[in-house]
């Protein structure tokens, strides 16, 4: 087992560590049984005992993070139950922009290997003009937040919106666009395009 595969605190890494430790423990126990007691178990019995240890440990983990695709795959291969703690909705208040302005609210999500960017454009009365949600390649959450803002700006230009108010729940992304935080080199071209687009509003 590659050491890098089971580092960290996510579900797949924790599951791999449990599987690794259970395997070592049960194989060592079987070795001692054969040497000291001259008792032999069939390899399927040893494997079943390993699986029972893994299942009992995984059930009592109480992990809070959403499972990654690796965690799903691990649990499917070992026929383990996968428990997810669902977090309830968070409510927030939307403040309308000034008359004649439109507001873009953007967001991004990253769960394991699944990444999504999305946003909503509304006029000052709160009437939705256009919404988007796009599955995209996994990246850092900061990169995804910048991508969401950029896509929303492009849609606003296509709708011929001239006064645009942008809101994001990522202060880091906003400060990157404002030049207060250095931009990740992979997104420098996007940052230049954002600044160019914003200049035309």
Contact map, one row per residue, 1 for C-alpha under 8 A:
111010000000000000010000000000000000000000000000000000000000000000000000000000000000000000000000000000000000000000000000000000000000000000000000000000000000000000000000000000000000000000000000000000000
111111000000000000000000000000000000000000000000000000000000000000000000000000000000000000000000000000000000000000000000000000000000000000000000000000000000000000000000000000000000000000000000000000000
111111100000000000000000000000000000000000000000000000000000000000000000000000000000000000000000000000000000000000000000000000000000000000000000000000000000000000000000000000000000000000000000000000000
011111100000000000000000000000000000000000000000000000000000000000000000000000000000000000000000000000000000000000000000000000000000000000000000000000000000000000000000000000000000000000000000000000000
111111100000100100000000000000000000000000000000000000000000000000000000000000000000000000000000000000000000000000000000000000000000000000000000000000000000000000000000000000000000000000000000000000000
011111110001110110000000000000000000000000000000000000000000000000000000000000000000000000000000000000000000000000000000000000000000000000000000000000000000000000000000000000000000000000000000000000000
001111111000110000000000000000000000000000000000000000000000000000000000000000000000000000000000000000000000000000000000000000000000000000000000000000000000000000000000000000000000000000000000000000000
000001111100110000000000000000000000000000000000000000000000000000000000000000000000000000000000000000000000000000000000000000000000000000000000000000000000000000000000000000000000000000000000000000000
000000111110110000000000000000000000000000000000000000000000000000000000000000000000000000000000000000000000000000000000000000000000000000000000000000000000000000000000000000000000000000000000000000000
000000011111110000000000000000000000000000000000000000000000000010100000000000000000000000000000000000000000000000000000000000000000000000000000000000000000000000000000000000000000000000000000000000000
000000001111111000000000000000000000000000000000000000000000001010110010000000000000000000000000000000000000000000000000000000000000000000000000000000000000000000000000000000000000000000000000000000000
000001000111111100000000000000000000000000000000000000000000000000110111010000000000000000000000000000000000000000000000000000000000000000000000000000000000000000000000000000000000000000000000000000000
000011111111111110000000000000000000000000000000000000000000000000000010000000000000000000000000000000000000000000000000000000000000000000000000000000000000000000000000000000000000000000000000000000000
000001111111111111000000000000000000000000000000000000000000000000000000000000000000000000000000000000000000000000000000000000000000000000000000000000000000000000000000000000000000000000000000000000000
000000000011111111100000000000000000000000000000000001000100000000000010010000000000000000000000000000000000000000000000000000000000000000000000000000000000000000000000000000000000000000000000000000000
000011000001111111110000000000000000000000000000000000000000000000000000000000000000000000000000000000000000000000000000000000000000000000000000000000000000000000000000000000000000000000000000000000000
000001000000111111111000000000000000000000000000000000000000000000000000000000000000000000000000000000000000000000000000000000000000000000000000000000000000000000000000000000000000000000000000000000000
000000000000011111111100000000000000000000000000000001001100000000000000000000000000000000000000000000000000000000000000000000000000000000000000000000000000000000000000000000000000000000000000000000000
000000000000001111111110000000000000000000000000011001000000000000000000000000000000000000000000000000000000000000000000000000000000000000000000000000000000000000000000000000000000000000000000000000000
100000000000000111111111000000000000000000000000000000000000000000000000000000000000000000000000000000000000000000000000000000000000000000000000000000000000000000000000000000000000000000000000000000000
000000000000000011111111100000000000000000000000000000000000000000000000000000000000000000000000000000000000000000000000000000000000000000000000000000000000000000000000000000000000000000000000000000000
000000000000000001111111110000000000000000000000010011000000000000000000000000000000000000000000000000000000000000000000000000000000000000000000000000000000000000000000000000000000000000000000000000000
000000000000000000111111111000000000000000000000010000000000000000000000000000000000000000000000000000000000000000000000000000000000000000000000000000000000000000000000000000000000000000000000000000000
000000000000000000011111111100000000000000000000000000000000000000000000000000000000000000000000000000000000000000000000000000000000000000000000000000000000000000000000000000000000000000000000000000000
000000000000000000001111111110000000000000000000000000000000000000000000000000000000000000000000000000000000000000000000000000000000000000000000000000000000000000000000000000000000000000000000000000000
000000000000000000000111111111000000000000000100110000000000000000000000000000000000000000000000000000000000000000000000000000000000000000000000000000000000000000000000000000000000000000000000000000000
000000000000000000000011111111100000000000000100000000000000000000000000000000000000000000000000000000000000000000000000000000000000000000000000000000000000000000000000000000000000000000000000000000000
000000000000000000000001111111110000000000000000000000000000000000000000000000000000000000000000000000000000000000000000000000000000000000000000000000000000000000000000000000000000000000000000000000000
000000000000000000000000111111111000000000000000000000000000000000000000000000000000000000000000000000000000000000000000000000000000000000000000000000000000000000000000000000000000000000000000000000000
000000000000000000000000011111111100000110000100000000000000000000000000000000000000000000000000000000000000000000000000000000000000000000000000000000000000000000000000000000000000000000000000000000000
000000000000000000000000001111111110000000000000000000000000000000000000000000000000000000000000000000000000000000000000000000000000000000000000000000000000000000000000000000000000000000000000000000000
000000000000000000000000000111111111100000000000000000000000000000000000000000000000000000000000000000000000000000000000000000000000000000000000000000000000000000000000000000000000000000000000000000000
000000000000000000000000000011111111111100000000000000000000000000000000000000000000000000000000000000000000000000000000000000000000000000000000000000000000000000000000000000000000000000000000000000000
000000000000000000000000000001111111111100000000000000000000000000000000000000000000000000000000000000000000000000000000000000000000000000000000000000000000000000000000000000000000000000000000000000000
000000000000000000000000000000111111110000000000000000000000000000000000000000000000000000000000000000000000000000000000000000000000000000000000000000000000000000000000000000000000000000000000000000000
000000000000000000000000000000011111110000000000000000000000000000000000000000000000000000000000000000000000000000000000000000000000000000000000000000000000000000000000000000000000000000000000000000000
000000000000000000000000000000011111111000000000000000000000000000000000000000000000000000000000000000000000000000000000000000000000000000000000000000000000000000000000000000000000000000000000000000000
000000000000000000000000000000001111111100000000000000000000000000000000000000000000000000000000000000000000000000000000000000000000000000000000000000000000000000000000000000000000000000000000000000000
000000000000000000000000000000001100111110000000000000000000000000000000000000000000000000000000000000000000000000000000000000000000000000000000000000000000000000000000000000000000000000000000000000000
000000000000000000000000000001001100011111000000000000000000000000000000000000000000000000000000000000000000000000000000000000000000000000000000000000000000000000000000000000000000000000000000000000000
000000000000000000000000000001000000001111101100000000000000000000000000000000000000000000000000000000000000000000000000000000000000000000000000000000000000000000000000000000000000000000000000000000000
000000000000000000000000000000000000000111111100000000000000000000000000000000000000000000000000000000000000000000000000000000000000000000000000000000000000000000000000000000000000000000000000000000000
000000000000000000000000000000000000000011111110000000000000000000000000000000000000000000000000000000000000000000000000000000000000000000000000000000000000000000000000000000000000000000000000000000000
000000000000000000000000000000000000000001111111000000000000000000000000000000000000000000000000000000000000000000000000000000000000000000000000000000000000000000000000000000000000000000000000000000000
000000000000000000000000000000000000000011111111100000000000000000000000000000000000000000000000000000000000000000000000000000000000000000000000000000000000000000000000000000000000000000000000000000000
000000000000000000000000011001000000000011111111110000000000000000000000000000000000000000000000000000000000000000000000000000000000000000000000000000000000000000000000000000000000000000000000000000000
000000000000000000000000000000000000000000111111111000000000000000000000000000000000000000000000000000000000000000000000000000000000000000000000000000000000000000000000000000000000000000000000000000000
000000000000000000000000000000000000000000011111111100000000000000000000000000000000000000000000000000000000000000000000000000000000000000000000000000000000000000000000000000000000000000000000000000000
000000000000000000000000010000000000000000001111111110000000000000000000000000000000000000000000000000000000000000000000000000000000000000000000000000000000000000000000000000000000000000000000000000000
000000000000000000100110010000000000000000000111111111000000000000000000000000000000000000000000000000000000000000000000000000000000000000000000000000000000000000000000000000000000000000000000000000000
000000000000000000100000000000000000000000000011111111100000000000000000000001000000000000000000000000000000000000000000000000000000000000000000000000000000000000000000000000000000000000000000000000000
000000000000000000000000000000000000000000000001111111110000000000000000000000000000000000000000000000000000000000000000000000000000000000000000000000000000000000000000000000000000000000000000000000000
000000000000000000000100000000000000000000000000111111111000000000000000000000000000000000000000000000000000000000000000000000000000000000000000000000000000000000000000000000000000000000000000000000000
000000000000001001100100000000000000000000000000011111111100000000000000000000000000000000000000000000000000000000000000000000000000000000000000000000000000000000000000000000000000000000000000000000000
000000000000000000000000000000000000000000000000001111111110000000000000000000011000000000000000000000000000000000000000000000000000000000000000000000000000000000000000000000000000000000000000000000000
000000000000000000000000000000000000000000000000000111111111000000000000000000000000000000000000000000000000000000000000000000000000000000000000000000000000000000000000000000000000000000000000000000000
000000000000000001000000000000000000000000000000000011111111100000000000000000000000000000000000000000000000000000000000000000000000000000000000000000000000000000000000000000000000000000000000000000000
000000000000001001000000000000000000000000000000000001111111100000000000000000011000000000000000000000000000000000000000000000000000000000000000000000000000000000000000000000000000000000000000000000000
000000000000000000000000000000000000000000000000000000111111110000000000000000001110000000000000000000000000000000000000000000000000000000000000000000000000000000000000000000000000000000000000000000000
000000000000000000000000000000000000000000000000000000011111110000000000000000000000000000000000000000000000000000000000000000000000000000000000000000000000000000000000000000000000000000000000000000000
000000000000000000000000000000000000000000000000000000001111111000000000000000000000000000000000000000000000000000000000000000000000000000000000000000000000000000000000000000000000000000000000000000000
000000000000000000000000000000000000000000000000000000000011111100000000000000000010100000000000000000000000000000000000000000000000000000000000000000000000000000000000000000000000000000000000000000000
000000000010000000000000000000000000000000000000000000000000111110000000000000000011100000000000000000000000000000000000000000000000000000000000000000000000000000000000000000000000000000000000000000000
000000000000000000000000000000000000000000000000000000000000011111000000000000000001100000000000000000000000000000000000000000000000000000000000000000000000000000000000000000000000000000000000000000000
000000000110000000000000000000000000000000000000000000000000001111100000000000000001100000000000000000000000000000000000000000000000000000000000000000000000000000000000000000000000000000000000000000000
000000000000000000000000000000000000000000000000000000000000000111110000000000000001100000000000000000000000001100000000000000000000000000000000000000000000000000000000000000000000000000000000000000000
000000000111000000000000000000000000000000000000000000000000000011111111000000000001000000000000000000000000001100000000000000000000000000000000000000000000000000000000000000000000000000000000000000000
000000000011000000000000000000000000000000000000000000000000000001111111000000000000000000000000000000000000001111000000000000000000000000000000000000000000000000000000000000000000000000000000000000000
000000000000000000000000000000000000000000000000000000000000000000111111100000000000000000000000000000000000000110000000000000000000000000000000000000000000000000000000000000000000000000000000000000000
000000000001000000000000000000000000000000000000000000000000000000111111110000000000000000000000000000000000000100000000000000000000000000000000000000000000000000000000000000000000000000000000000000000
000000000011101000000000000000000000000000000000000000000000000000111111111000000000000000000000000000000000000000000000000000000000000000000000000000000000000000000000000000000000000000000000000000000
000000000001000000000000000000000000000000000000000000000000000000111111111100000100000000000000000000000000000000000000000000000000000000000000000000000000000000000000000000000000000000000000000000000
000000000000000000000000000000000000000000000000000000000000000000001111111110000000000000000000000000000000000000000000000000000000000000000000000000000000000000000000000000000000000000000000000000000
000000000001001000000000000000000000000000000000000000000000000000000111111111000000000000000000000000000000000000000000000000000000000000000000000000000000000000000000000000000000000000000000000000000
000000000000000000000000000000000000000000000000000000000000000000000011111111111100000000000000000000000000000000000000000000000000000000000000000000000000000000000000000000000000000000000000000000000
000000000000000000000000000000000000000000000000000000000000000000000001111111110000000000000000000000000000000000000000000000000000000000000000000000000000000000000000000000000000000000000000000000000
000000000000000000000000000000000000000000000000000000000000000000000000111111110000000000000000000000000000000000000000000000000000000000000000000000000000000000000000000000000000000000000000000000000
000000000000000000000000000000000000000000000000001000000000000000000000011111110000000000000000000000000000000000000000000000000000000000000000000000000000000000000000000000000000000000000000000000000
000000000000000000000000000000000000000000000000000000000000000000000000001111111000000000000000000000000000000000000000000000000000000000000000000000000000000000000000000000000000000000000000000000000
000000000000000000000000000000000000000000000000000000100100000000000000001111111100000000000000000000000000000000000000000000000000000000000000000000000000000000000000000000000000000000000000000000000
000000000000000000000000000000000000000000000000000000100110000000000000001000111110000000000000000000000000000000000000000000000000000000000000000000000000000000000000000000000000000000000000000000000
000000000000000000000000000000000000000000000000000000000010000000000001001000011111000000000000000000000000000000000000000000000000000000000000000000000000000000000000000000000000000000000000000000000
000000000000000000000000000000000000000000000000000000000010011000000000000000001111100000000000000000000000000000000000000000000000000000000000000000000000000000000000000000000000000000000000000000000
000000000000000000000000000000000000000000000000000000000000001111100000000000000111110000000000000000000000000000000000000000000000000000000000000000000000000000000000000000000000000000000000000000000
000000000000000000000000000000000000000000000000000000000000011111000000000000000011111000000000000000000000000000000000000000000000000000000000000000000000000000000000000000000000000000000000000000000
000000000000000000000000000000000000000000000000000000000000000000000000000000000001111100000000000000000000000000000000000000000000000000000000000000000000000000000000000000000000000000000000000000000
000000000000000000000000000000000000000000000000000000000000000000000000000000000000111110000000000000000000000000000000000000000000000000000000000000000000000000000000000000000000000000000000000000000
000000000000000000000000000000000000000000000000000000000000000000000000000000000000011111000000000000000000000000000000000000000000000000000000000000000000000000000000000000000000000000000000000000000
000000000000000000000000000000000000000000000000000000000000000000000000000000000000001111100000000000000000000000000000000000000000000000000000000000000000000000000000000000000000000000000000000000000
000000000000000000000000000000000000000000000000000000000000000000000000000000000000000111110000000000000000000000000000000000000000000000000000000000000000000000000000000000000000000000000000000000000
000000000000000000000000000000000000000000000000000000000000000000000000000000000000000011111000000000000000000000000000000000000000000000000000000000000000000000000000000000000000000000000000000000000
000000000000000000000000000000000000000000000000000000000000000000000000000000000000000001111100000000000000000000000000000000000000000000000000000000000000000000000000000000000000000000000000000000000
000000000000000000000000000000000000000000000000000000000000000000000000000000000000000000111110000000000000000000000000000000000000000000000000000000000000000000000000000000000000000000000000000000000
000000000000000000000000000000000000000000000000000000000000000000000000000000000000000000011111000000000000000000000000000000000000000000000000000000000000000000000000000000000000000000000000000000000
000000000000000000000000000000000000000000000000000000000000000000000000000000000000000000001111100000000000000000000000000000000000000000000000000000000000000000000000000000000000000000000000000000000
000000000000000000000000000000000000000000000000000000000000000000000000000000000000000000000111110000100000000000000000001111000000000000000000000000000000000000000000000000000000000000000000000000000
000000000000000000000000000000000000000000000000000000000000000000000000000000000000000000000011111011100000000000000000001100000000000000000000000000000000000000001000000000000000000000000000000000000
000000000000000000000000000000000000000000000000000000000000000000000000000000000000000000000001111110000000000000000000000100000000000000000000000000000000000000000000000000000000000000000000000000000
000000000000000000000000000000000000000000000000000000000000000000000000000000000000000000000000111110000000000000000000000100000000000000000000000000000000000000000000000000000000000000000000000000000
000000000000000000000000000000000000000000000000000000000000000000000000000000000000000000000000011111000000000000000000001100000000000000000000000000000000000000100000000000000000000000000000000000000
000000000000000000000000000000000000000000000000000000000000000000000000000000000000000000000000111111100000000000000000001100000000000000000000000000000000000001111000000000000000000000000000000000000
000000000000000000000000000000000000000000000000000000000000000000000000000000000000000000000000100111110000000000000000111100000000000000000000000000000000000010111000000000000000000000000000000000000
000000000000000000000000000000000000000000000000000000000000000000000000000000000000000000000001100011111000000000000000111100000000000000000000000000000000000000011110000000000000000000000000000000000
000000000000000000000000000000000000000000000000000000000000000000000000000000000000000000000000000001111100000000000011110000000000000000000000000000011000000000011110000000000000000000000000000000000
000000000000000000000000000000000000000000000000000000000000000000000000000000000000000000000000000000111110000000000011100000000000000000000000000000000000000000000111000000000000000000000000000000000
000000000000000000000000000000000000000000000000000000000000000000000000000000000000000000000000000000011111000000001111000000000000000000000000100110010000000000000111100000000000000000000000000000000
000000000000000000000000000000000000000000000000000000000000000000000000000000000000000000000000000000001111100000001110000000000000000000000000100110000000000000000001110000000000000000000000000000000
000000000000000000000000000000000000000000000000000000000000000000000000000000000000000000000000000000000111110000111100000000000000000000001001100100000000000000000000000000000000000000000000000000000
000000000000000000000000000000000000000000000000000000000000000000000000000000000000000000000000000000000011111000111000000000000000000000001001000000000000000000000000000000000000000000000000000000000
000000000000000000000000000000000000000000000000000000000000000000000000000000000000000000000000000000000001111111110000000000000000000001011000000000000000000000000000000000000000000000000000000000000
000000000000000000000000000000000000000000000000000000000000000001110000000000000000000000000000000000000000111111100000000000000000000000000000000000000000000000000000000000000000000000000000000000000
000000000000000000000000000000000000000000000000000000000000000001111100000000000000000000000000000000000000011111100000000000000000000000000000000000000000000000000000000000000000000000000000000000000
000000000000000000000000000000000000000000000000000000000000000000011000000000000000000000000000000000000000011111100000000000000000000001000000000000000000000000000000000000000000000000000000000000000
000000000000000000000000000000000000000000000000000000000000000000010000000000000000000000000000000000000000011111110000000000000000001111000000000000000000000000000000000000000000000000000000000000000
000000000000000000000000000000000000000000000000000000000000000000000000000000000000000000000000000000000001111111111000000000000000001111100001000000000000000000000000000000000000000000000000000000000
000000000000000000000000000000000000000000000000000000000000000000000000000000000000000000000000000000000001110001111100000000000000111100000001000000000000000000000000000000000000000000000000000000000
000000000000000000000000000000000000000000000000000000000000000000000000000000000000000000000000000000000111100000111110000000000001111100000001101100000000000000000000000000000000000000000000000000000
000000000000000000000000000000000000000000000000000000000000000000000000000000000000000000000000000000000111000000011111000000000011110000000000000100000000000000000000000000000000000000000000000000000
000000000000000000000000000000000000000000000000000000000000000000000000000000000000000000000000000000011110000000001111100000000011100000000000000110010000000000000000000000000000000000000000000000000
000000000000000000000000000000000000000000000000000000000000000000000000000000000000000000000000000000011100000000000111110000011111000000000000000000010000000000000000000000000000000000000000000000000
000000000000000000000000000000000000000000000000000000000000000000000000000000000000000000000000000001111000000000000011111000011110000000000000000000010001000000000000000000000000000000000000000000000
000000000000000000000000000000000000000000000000000000000000000000000000000000000000000000000000000001110000000000000001111111111100000000000000000000000000000000000000000000000000000000000000000000000
000000000000000000000000000000000000000000000000000000000000000000000000000000000000000000000001100111100000000000000000111111111000000000000000000000000000000000000000000000000000000000000000000000000
000000000000000000000000000000000000000000000000000000000000000000000000000000000000000000000001111111100000000000000000011111100000000000000000000000000000000000000000000000000000000000000000000000000
000000000000000000000000000000000000000000000000000000000000000000000000000000000000000000000001000000000000000000000000011111100000000000000000000000000000000000000000000000000000000000000000000000000
000000000000000000000000000000000000000000000000000000000000000000000000000000000000000000000001000000000000000000000000011111110000000000000000000000000000000000000000000000000000000000000000000000000
000000000000000000000000000000000000000000000000000000000000000000000000000000000000000000000000000000000000000000000000011111111000000000000000000000000000000000000000000000000000000000000000000000000
000000000000000000000000000000000000000000000000000000000000000000000000000000000000000000000000000000000000000000000001111001111110000000000000000000000000000000000000000000000000000000000000000000000
000000000000000000000000000000000000000000000000000000000000000000000000000000000000000000000000000000000000000000000001111000111110000000000000000000000000000000000000000000000000000000000000000000000
000000000000000000000000000000000000000000000000000000000000000000000000000000000000000000000000000000000000000000000001110000011111000000000000000000000000000000000000000000000000000000000000000000000
000000000000000000000000000000000000000000000000000000000000000000000000000000000000000000000000000000000000000000000111100000011111100000000000000000000000000000000000000000000000000000000000000000000
000000000000000000000000000000000000000000000000000000000000000000000000000000000000000000000000000000000000000000001111000000000111110000000000000000010000000000000000000000000000000000000000000000000
000000000000000000000000000000000000000000000000000000000000000000000000000000000000000000000000000000000000000000011110000000000011111000000000000000000000000000000000000000000000000000000000000000000
000000000000000000000000000000000000000000000000000000000000000000000000000000000000000000000000000000000000000000011100000000000001111100000000000000000000000000000000000000000000000000000000000000000
000000000000000000000000000000000000000000000000000000000000000000000000000000000000000000000000000000000000000001111000000000000000111110000000000000000000000000000000000000000000000000000000000000000
000000000000000000000000000000000000000000000000000000000000000000000000000000000000000000000000000000000000000001111000000000000000011111000000000000000000000000000000000000000000000000000000000000000
000000000000000000000000000000000000000000000000000000000000000000000000000000000000000000000000000000000000000001100000000000000000001111100000000000000000000000000000000000000000000000000000000000000
000000000000000000000000000000000000000000000000000000000000000000000000000000000000000000000000000000000000010011100000000000000000000111110000000000000000000000000000000000000000000000000000000000000
000000000000000000000000000000000000000000000000000000000000000000000000000000000000000000000000000000000000000000100000000000000000000011111011000000000000000000000000000000000000000000000000000000000
000000000000000000000000000000000000000000000000000000000000000000000000000000000000000000000000000000000000010000000000000000000000000001111111000000000000000000000000000000000000000000000000000000000
000000000000000000000000000000000000000000000000000000000000000000000000000000000000000000000000000000000001110000000000000000000000000000111111100000000000000000000000000000000000000000000000000000000
000000000000000000000000000000000000000000000000000000000000000000000000000000000000000000000000000000000000000000000000000000000000000000011111110000000000000000000000010110000000000000000000000000000
000000000000000000000000000000000000000000000000000000000000000000000000000000000000000000000000000000000000000000000000000000000000000000111111111000000000000000000000000010000000000100100000000000000
000000000000000000000000000000000000000000000000000000000000000000000000000000000000000000000000000000000001100000111000000000000000000000111111111100000000000000000000000000000000000000000000000000000
000000000000000000000000000000000000000000000000000000000000000000000000000000000000000000000000000000000111000000001000000000000000000000001111111110000000000000000001010010000000000000000000000000000
000000000000000000000000000000000000000000000000000000000000000000000000000000000000000000000000000000000000000000000000000000000000000000000111111111000000000000000000000010000000000000000110000000000
000000000000000000000000000000000000000000000000000000000000000000000000000000000000000000000000000000000000000000001000000000000000000000000011111111100000000000000000000000000000000000000100000000000
000000000000000000000000000000000000000000000000000000000000000000000000000000000000000000000000000000000111000000001110000000000000000000000001111111110000000000000000000000000000000000000000000000000
000000000000000000000000000000000000000000000000000000000000000000000000000000000000000000000000000000000110000000000010000000000000000000000000111111111000000000000101000000000000000000000000000000000
000000000000000000000000000000000000000000000000000000000000000000000000000000000000000000000000000000000000000000000000000000000000000000000000011111111100000000000000000000000000000000000100110000000
000000000000000000000000000000000000000000000000000000000000000000000000000000000000000000000000000000000000000000000000000000000000000000000000001111111110000000000000000000000000000000000000000000000
000000000000000000000000000000000000000000000000000000000000000000000000000000000000000000000000000000010100000000000011100000000001000000000000000111111111000000000000000000000000000000000000000000000
000000000000000000000000000000000000000000000000000000000000000000000000000000000000000000000000000000010000000000000000000000000000000000000000000011111111100000000000000000000000000000000000010011000
000000000000000000000000000000000000000000000000000000000000000000000000000000000000000000000000000000000000000000000000000000000000000000000000000001111111110000000000000000000000000000000000000010000
000000000000000000000000000000000000000000000000000000000000000000000000000000000000000000000000000000000000000000000000000000000000000000000000000000111111111000000000000000000000000000000000000000000
000000000000000000000000000000000000000000000000000000000000000000000000000000000000000000000000000000000000000000000000100000000000000000000000000000011111111110010000000000000000000000000000000000000
000000000000000000000000000000000000000000000000000000000000000000000000000000000000000000000000000000000000000000000000000000000000000000000000000000001111111111000000000000000000000000000000000000000
000000000000000000000000000000000000000000000000000000000000000000000000000000000000000000000000000000000000000000000000000000000000000000000000000000000111111110000000000000000000000000000000000000000
000000000000000000000000000000000000000000000000000000000000000000000000000000000000000000000000000000000000000000000000000000000000000000000000000000000011111110000000000000000000000000000000000000000
000000000000000000000000000000000000000000000000000000000000000000000000000000000000000000000000000000000000000000000000000000000000000000000000000000000001111111000000000000000000000000000000000000000
000000000000000000000000000000000000000000000000000000000000000000000000000000000000000000000000000001000000000000000000000000000000000000000000000000000001111111110000000000000000000000000000000000001
000000000000000000000000000000000000000000000000000000000000000000000000000000000000000000000000000010000000000000000000000000000000000000000000000000000000100111110000000000000000000000000000000000011
000000000000000000000000000000000000000000000000000000000000000000000000000000000000000000000000000111000000000000000000000000000000000000000000000000000000000011111000000000000000000000000000000000001
000000000000000000000000000000000000000000000000000000000000000000000000000000000000000000000000000011110000000000000000000000000000000000000000000000000001000011111100000000000000000000000000000000001
000000000000000000000000000000000000000000000000000000000000000000000000000000000000000000000000100011110000000000000000000000000000000000000000000000000000000000111110000000000000000000000000000000000
000000000000000000000000000000000000000000000000000000000000000000000000000000000000000000000000000000111100000000000000000000000000000000000000000010000000000000011111000000000000000000000000000000000
000000000000000000000000000000000000000000000000000000000000000000000000000000000000000000000000000000111100000000000000000000000000000000000000000000000000000000001111100000000000000000000000000000000
000000000000000000000000000000000000000000000000000000000000000000000000000000000000000000000000000000001110000000000000000000000000000000000000100010000000000000000111111011000000000000000000000000000
000000000000000000000000000000000000000000000000000000000000000000000000000000000000000000000000000000000110000000000000000000000000000000000000000000000000000000000011111000000000000000000000000000000
000000000000000000000000000000000000000000000000000000000000000000000000000000000000000000000000000000000010000000000000000000000000000000000100100000000000000000000001111111000000000000000000000000000
000000000000000000000000000000000000000000000000000000000000000000000000000000000000000000000000000000000000000000000000000000000000000000000000000000000000000000000001111111100000000000000000000000000
000000000000000000000000000000000000000000000000000000000000000000000000000000000000000000000000000000000000000000000000000000000000000000000100000000000000000000000000011111110000100000000000000000000
000000000000000000000000000000000000000000000000000000000000000000000000000000000000000000000000000000000000000000000000000000000000000000000110110000000000000000000001011111111000000000000000000000000
000000000000000000000000000000000000000000000000000000000000000000000000000000000000000000000000000000000000000000000000000000000000000000000000000000000000000000000001011111111100000000000000000000000
000000000000000000000000000000000000000000000000000000000000000000000000000000000000000000000000000000000000000000000000000000000000000000000000000000000000000000000000001111111111100000000000000000000
000000000000000000000000000000000000000000000000000000000000000000000000000000000000000000000000000000000000000000000000000000000000000000000000000000000000000000000000000111111111111000000000000000000
000000000000000000000000000000000000000000000000000000000000000000000000000000000000000000000000000000000000000000000000000000000000000000000000000000000000000000000000000011111111001000000010011000000
000000000000000000000000000000000000000000000000000000000000000000000000000000000000000000000000000000000000000000000000000000000000000000000000000000000000000000000000000001111111100000000000000000000
000000000000000000000000000000000000000000000000000000000000000000000000000000000000000000000000000000000000000000000000000000000000000000000000000000000000000000000000000000111111111000000000000000000
000000000000000000000000000000000000000000000000000000000000000000000000000000000000000000000000000000000000000000000000000000000000000000000000000000000000000000000000000000111111110000000000000000000
000000000000000000000000000000000000000000000000000000000000000000000000000000000000000000000000000000000000000000000000000000000000000000000000000000000000000000000000000100110111111000000000000000000
000000000000000000000000000000000000000000000000000000000000000000000000000000000000000000000000000000000000000000000000000000000000000000000000000000000000000000000000000000010011111100000000000000000
000000000000000000000000000000000000000000000000000000000000000000000000000000000000000000000000000000000000000000000000000000000000000000000000000000000000000000000000000000011010111110110010000000000
000000000000000000000000000000000000000000000000000000000000000000000000000000000000000000000000000000000000000000000000000000000000000000000010000000000000000000000000000000000000011111110000000000000
000000000000000000000000000000000000000000000000000000000000000000000000000000000000000000000000000000000000000000000000000000000000000000000000000000000000000000000000000000000000001111110000000000000
000000000000000000000000000000000000000000000000000000000000000000000000000000000000000000000000000000000000000000000000000000000000000000000000000000000000000000000000000000000000000111111000000000000
000000000000000000000000000000000000000000000000000000000000000000000000000000000000000000000000000000000000000000000000000000000000000000000010000000000000000000000000000000000000001111111110000000000
000000000000000000000000000000000000000000000000000000000000000000000000000000000000000000000000000000000000000000000000000000000000000000000000000000000000000000000000000000000000001111111111000000000
000000000000000000000000000000000000000000000000000000000000000000000000000000000000000000000000000000000000000000000000000000000000000000000000000000000000000000000000000000000000000001111111100000000
000000000000000000000000000000000000000000000000000000000000000000000000000000000000000000000000000000000000000000000000000000000000000000000000011001000000000000000000000000000000000000111111110000000
000000000000000000000000000000000000000000000000000000000000000000000000000000000000000000000000000000000000000000000000000000000000000000000000010000000000000000000000000000001000001000111111111000000
000000000000000000000000000000000000000000000000000000000000000000000000000000000000000000000000000000000000000000000000000000000000000000000000000000000000000000000000000000000000000000011111111100000
000000000000000000000000000000000000000000000000000000000000000000000000000000000000000000000000000000000000000000000000000000000000000000000000000001000000000000000000000000000000000000001111111110000
000000000000000000000000000000000000000000000000000000000000000000000000000000000000000000000000000000000000000000000000000000000000000000000000000001001000000000000000000000001000000000000111111111000
000000000000000000000000000000000000000000000000000000000000000000000000000000000000000000000000000000000000000000000000000000000000000000000000000000000000000000000000000000001000000000000011111111100
000000000000000000000000000000000000000000000000000000000000000000000000000000000000000000000000000000000000000000000000000000000000000000000000000000000000000000000000000000000000000000000001111111110
000000000000000000000000000000000000000000000000000000000000000000000000000000000000000000000000000000000000000000000000000000000000000000000000000000001100000000000000000000000000000000000000111111111
000000000000000000000000000000000000000000000000000000000000000000000000000000000000000000000000000000000000000000000000000000000000000000000000000000001000000000000000000000000000000000000000011111111
000000000000000000000000000000000000000000000000000000000000000000000000000000000000000000000000000000000000000000000000000000000000000000000000000000000000000000000000000000000000000000000000001111111
000000000000000000000000000000000000000000000000000000000000000000000000000000000000000000000000000000000000000000000000000000000000000000000000000000000000000001000000000000000000000000000000000111111
000000000000000000000000000000000000000000000000000000000000000000000000000000000000000000000000000000000000000000000000000000000000000000000000000000000000000011110000000000000000000000000000000011111
